[in-house]
Amino acid sequence: MLHKSPRPLVLCGPSGSGKSTLIKKLFDEFPDKFGFSVSHTTRQPRPGEEDGKHYHFISKTKMEDDISKGEFIETAVFSNNLYGTSKKAVETVINSGKICVLDIEMQGVKQIKNTSLNPLLIFIKPPSVEELERRLRARKTETEESLQRRLNTSIEEIKFGDEPGNFHRVIVNDDVEKAYRELREFILQELK
Ligand SMILES: Nc1ncnc2c1ncn2[C@@H]1O[C@H](COP(=O)(O)OP(=O)(O)OP(=O)(O)O)[C@@H](O)[C@H]1O
């Protein structure tokens, strides 16, 4: 018998809002249930990031070439770098029988709404832009310039997240355990 695959999950939110932290908790608790759609990016790896696990790190020319061949579901320019989800990345997870989890930004969400993927859309919202700045500074992954770019973009992203109808759920990541409980309950309820 054919089984319809469960809806993919999309987590979106400003850089530093806590998407990776929450996704990691979900994978730690349910290693066999969820699988991560590994995005492509032209940005440099951060310390500890593995090619093929956190991202597929790719050159700008190769990525532009693959985009023109129609290999991507969504692409975005963020902080001077290209990001995107390849059709293959999502297929790999779905074919493994797991629920596909995508971490994508605002432009990608707009594009994915026009596909047949029909994902559950979750916005991870920081308690404030000031707190977002504190977290990004504490993470020590950004230069002053890329930090400012991320903070500037976050204002528009938060507006998009708050707009009724754009997401199925908005989760404020104030206390991380509380945010995770809310995420977990929402997902398990929706995917029952
Ligand atoms: N509720 C929280 N309270 C305090 N710090 C947090 C909280 N959630 C996440 N953090 C910390 O904030 C930083 C940003 O979180 P994280 O890297 O998960 O964000 P992100 O949304 O995945 O960012 P990016 O889009 O840049 O990858 C990390 O150092 C993380 O440990």
The ligand as an ORCA input file, in Angstrom:
! r2SCAN-3c Opt
* xyz 0 1
  N      16.484     30.606     24.636
  C      17.772     30.918     24.521
  N      18.364     31.643     25.497
  C      19.658     31.996     25.392
  N      20.472     31.674     24.370
  C      19.941     30.945     23.361
  C      18.570     30.535     23.379
  N      18.331     29.832     22.248
  C      19.496     29.806     21.563
  N      20.467     30.464     22.222
  C      21.863     30.701     21.799
  O      21.790     31.737     20.830
  C      22.714     31.504     19.761
  C      21.943     31.456     18.453
  O      21.187     30.244     18.373
  P      21.227     29.337     17.049
  O      22.621     29.201     16.539
  O      20.449     28.092     17.372
  O      20.387     30.298     16.085
  P      19.944     30.089     14.551
  O      18.573     30.648     14.463
  O      20.112     28.664     14.165
  O      20.982     31.030     13.797
  P      21.516     30.975     12.246
  O      20.314     31.206     11.393
  O      22.511     32.103     12.198
  O      22.146     29.627     12.058
  C      23.444     30.208     20.075
  O      24.692     30.520     20.653
  C      22.510     29.508     21.084
  O      23.231     28.703     21.981
*
